[in-house]
Amino acid sequence: MKVDAGIGHQLERIPEAVRAAEAAGYDGVRTAEMNHDPFFPLLLAAEHSESLDISTSIAVAFARSPMILANIGHDLNAYSKGRFTLGLGSQIKPHITKRFSMPWGAPAAQMRELVLAMRAIWANWYDGAPLEFVGKYYTHTLMTPAFTPENKTYGAPRVILAAVGPQMTEVAGEVADGMIIHPFSTVPYIESVTLPAIERGLAKAGRKREDFEISYSNFVVTGRDEAEFEASRKAAKERIAFYGSTPAYKGVLESIGVGELQGELNAMSKQGRWQEMGTLITDDVLDAFAVVGEPAEIAPEMLRRYGSFTDRTSASFPVSDDEQRAGIIRTLRAG
């Protein structure tokens, strides 16, 4: 199992964070689109590392056009000498329409088209194929030599999609190089919904599972002492509650028999009771989403639960002891 590290978004700290991640034995570094742009830190990550994979986990796809993403993907992959992976997610309708002021369609169908449009653009740039992509959501039919990148040695980046529901998951299996399973997942949901949907998508494309990389970053609750453990436990419960308030994720809660919890969490979120929401997450619910234990128990339990389907992870390990963290990383990479 490959192990990635999140590197944050404070640009002045990226060089140090990247060098530390490489020295600690991580396979790659990732950024997420939260309160800063996810791409700028990866440019610095490419500059200040030699072997680390770099990726977005995730960038919001529908906030950008396929051409914009194709350009960004090309530039980062060329500069990193083939180490960049473009990780995309759809976000939910209120964020796309109210935060980014962009149109919202049928997300799975739109994502499929967006990825195919990017691939058509890259085929034009790298292989000289005519650019004649006409779809429901995107149309790209104009490309001149002046707008074609010249540094083509490393070709197109890999594309992976984040997904929760079966439709988006099937799209990932069909058109992407891999998928990020949402942290808000349970083993019953993954086995009954996620993995079968991936297989359906792969079958549509005539591909095999070994051609597809699955990333899953489960919640981890641990600590070097009781104070660290309790802080980790509280943070995990609050994060699970945050995700659980989203109506589209109700099926995940239903997979462990607590579907009614979604309505309660949603109502509290509308009242702004974010921290209080975490108190509704029982220890049984926490155990369904998180690996909970002493630092030495984390990696073996992650491999036992998720090793059969997870190719890489970027789970955070909330321990302050560097050697304990390094031990977790070594065990996972060897598993």
JOLINKA-V797583 format. One record per residue. RES is the residue in one small letter. PSI is psi in degrees with one decimal (* if undefined). NEAR is the number of other ideal C-beta (glycine too) atoms within 8 Angstrom. Layout:
RES/PSI/NEAR ; RES/PSI/NEAR
This chain:
m/124.4/12 ; k/151.0/10 ; v/125.7/13 ; d/159.6/16 ; a/140.2/12 ; g/140.9/11 ; i/6.8/12 ; g/-164.8/9 ; h/1.7/11 ; q/104.9/6 ; l/-36.2/8 ; e/-17.4/4 ; r/-8.4/8 ; i/-47.2/14 ; p/-46.1/9 ; e/-43.1/7 ; a/-39.2/12 ; v/-43.8/15 ; r/-38.4/10 ; a/-41.1/8 ; a/-41.4/13 ; e/-40.9/11 ; a/-30.9/6 ; a/-8.1/11 ; g/10.6/8 ; y/153.0/12 ; d/-26.4/9 ; g/173.2/13 ; v/151.3/18 ; r/153.1/14 ; t/157.8/15 ; a/150.1/9 ; e/96.5/9 ; m/-95.2/5 ; n/10.1/3 ; h/165.8/7 ; d/137.7/6 ; p/-12.9/13 ; f/-36.3/11 ; f/-44.4/10 ; p/-29.7/14 ; l/-25.5/16 ; l/-44.0/10 ; l/-36.8/12 ; a/-40.6/15 ; a/-38.4/13 ; e/-35.2/8 ; h/20.9/9 ; s/162.5/13 ; e/-37.4/4 ; s/-9.2/5 ; l/135.6/14 ; d/146.3/11 ; i/139.5/15 ; s/157.5/15 ; t/139.0/15 ; s/66.6/13 ; i/170.2/13 ; a/147.0/14 ; v/112.2/14 ; a/-48.2/13 ; f/0.6/15 ; a/-4.5/9 ; r/158.5/10 ; s/160.9/6 ; p/-36.1/12 ; m/-42.8/8 ; i/-46.6/8 ; l/-38.5/15 ; a/-41.6/12 ; n/-47.7/9 ; i/-45.8/11 ; g/-43.7/15 ; h/-50.1/13 ; d/-44.4/9 ; l/-36.8/16 ; n/-38.9/14 ; a/-43.9/12 ; y/-34.8/9 ; s/1.7/12 ; k/48.3/6 ; g/17.0/7 ; r/1.9/11 ; f/138.0/15 ; t/128.2/13 ; l/103.3/15 ; g/123.8/15 ; l/148.1/17 ; g/158.9/11 ; s/-24.4/13 ; q/-173.4/10 ; i/162.4/8 ; k/-47.0/6 ; p/-36.7/7 ; h/-41.1/10 ; i/-45.7/16 ; t/-34.7/11 ; k/-29.9/7 ; r/-45.0/7 ; f/-10.4/11 ; s/47.8/5 ; m/157.5/8 ; p/154.7/6 ; w/128.5/8 ; g/-147.3/8 ; a/109.5/5 ; p/-42.6/10 ; a/-46.4/11 ; a/-39.6/11 ; q/-39.3/12 ; m/-41.9/15 ; r/-45.6/11 ; e/-38.9/12 ; l/-44.9/15 ; v/-43.7/14 ; l/-35.5/11 ; a/-43.7/13 ; m/-43.0/13 ; r/-34.5/11 ; a/-40.4/13 ; i/-46.3/15 ; w/-36.9/13 ; a/-34.7/9 ; n/-46.0/13 ; w/-45.9/12 ; y/-29.8/9 ; d/-6.0/6 ; g/15.2/4 ; a/143.5/7 ; p/140.7/4 ; l/100.6/11 ; e/53.7/6 ; f/118.3/12 ; v/113.4/5 ; g/-170.8/9 ; k/-36.5/5 ; y/-27.8/8 ; y/141.6/10 ; t/126.8/6 ; h/107.2/12 ; t/8.0/7 ; l/122.7/5 ; m/123.8/9 ; t/162.2/6 ; p/-32.3/4 ; a/-23.8/4 ; f/12.2/5 ; t/126.6/9 ; p/149.1/9 ; e/-24.2/4 ; n/83.5/5 ; k/9.6/9 ; t/-40.9/5 ; y/-1.4/7 ; g/-155.5/8 ; a/150.2/9 ; p/163.8/10 ; r/150.7/10 ; v/126.4/15 ; i/150.8/17 ; l/142.4/16 ; a/139.9/13 ; a/153.8/13 ; v/-55.3/11 ; g/162.6/10 ; p/-33.5/9 ; q/-48.8/8 ; m/-36.1/14 ; t/-41.5/16 ; e/-39.0/14 ; v/-42.7/17 ; a/-45.3/15 ; g/-31.5/18 ; e/-44.5/11 ; v/-11.0/11 ; a/169.6/13 ; d/-8.7/9 ; g/178.4/14 ; m/144.1/16 ; i/111.2/15 ; i/130.8/12 ; h/139.3/10 ; p/-29.3/11 ; f/72.3/10 ; s/157.3/13 ; t/159.6/10 ; v/-44.0/8 ; p/-39.7/8 ; y/-43.9/13 ; i/-43.1/13 ; e/-32.3/8 ; s/-25.3/7 ; v/-54.9/13 ; t/-56.0/13 ; l/-42.3/9 ; p/-37.0/9 ; a/-40.0/13 ; i/-44.9/16 ; e/-37.3/10 ; r/-42.1/10 ; g/-43.9/15 ; l/-40.1/14 ; a/-39.7/8 ; k/-38.0/9 ; a/-3.1/9 ; g/34.6/4 ; r/166.4/7 ; k/159.8/6 ; r/-34.7/7 ; e/-13.0/4 ; d/5.4/7 ; f/128.5/14 ; e/126.1/10 ; i/126.7/12 ; s/131.9/16 ; y/125.6/13 ; s/91.5/9 ; n/163.1/14 ; f/145.5/12 ; v/130.2/14 ; v/113.3/14 ; t/-175.4/16 ; g/157.9/14 ; r/-25.5/8 ; d/-178.9/6 ; e/-37.4/6 ; a/-45.4/7 ; e/-41.7/13 ; f/-46.2/11 ; e/-38.0/9 ; a/-40.8/10 ; s/-42.3/13 ; r/-45.4/11 ; k/-44.7/9 ; a/-40.1/9 ; a/-42.4/14 ; k/-40.5/12 ; e/-37.0/13 ; r/-40.9/10 ; i/-41.3/16 ; a/-40.6/14 ; f/-50.7/10 ; y/-39.0/11 ; g/-17.8/15 ; s/-11.2/11 ; t/121.5/9 ; p/-35.7/6 ; a/-16.3/7 ; y/9.3/13 ; k/-36.6/9 ; g/-30.3/10 ; v/-43.6/13 ; l/-36.4/12 ; e/-27.5/9 ; s/-19.6/11 ; i/18.4/11 ; g/22.2/5 ; v/40.1/8 ; g/-31.4/9 ; e/-19.7/6 ; l/-28.4/11 ; q/-44.3/14 ; g/-40.6/7 ; e/-45.5/9 ; l/-39.4/13 ; n/-43.1/11 ; a/-41.6/8 ; m/-35.9/13 ; s/-36.7/12 ; k/-19.2/6 ; q/0.4/6 ; g/21.4/5 ; r/56.8/8 ; w/-48.9/10 ; q/-36.7/6 ; e/-29.5/7 ; m/-33.4/16 ; g/-23.9/11 ; t/-15.4/6 ; l/-12.1/10 ; i/107.4/12 ; t/168.4/6 ; d/-33.6/5 ; d/-41.6/6 ; v/-42.4/12 ; l/-44.5/16 ; d/-28.1/8 ; a/-25.4/9 ; f/-22.0/13 ; a/150.9/12 ; v/121.5/13 ; v/126.3/8 ; g/-174.6/9 ; e/155.3/6 ; p/-39.8/15 ; a/-17.8/6 ; e/-15.2/10 ; i/-55.8/14 ; a/-47.5/12 ; p/-37.2/8 ; e/-37.3/10 ; m/-43.0/16 ; l/-37.9/12 ; r/-45.7/7 ; r/-43.6/9 ; y/-5.7/12 ; g/-24.9/10 ; s/-20.1/4 ; f/-7.2/8 ; t/122.9/12 ; d/-29.7/8 ; r/158.7/13 ; t/153.3/15 ; s/30.6/12 ; a/139.7/9 ; s/144.6/7 ; f/98.1/12 ; p/65.4/11 ; v/143.3/12 ; s/-10.1/4 ; d/117.4/8 ; d/-37.6/6 ; e/-36.4/6 ; q/-42.7/12 ; r/-42.6/12 ; a/-34.7/10 ; g/-40.3/11 ; i/-45.9/13 ; i/-45.8/14 ; r/-42.9/9 ; t/-42.4/11 ; l/-43.0/13 ; r/-28.3/11 ; a/-14.1/5 ; g/*/8
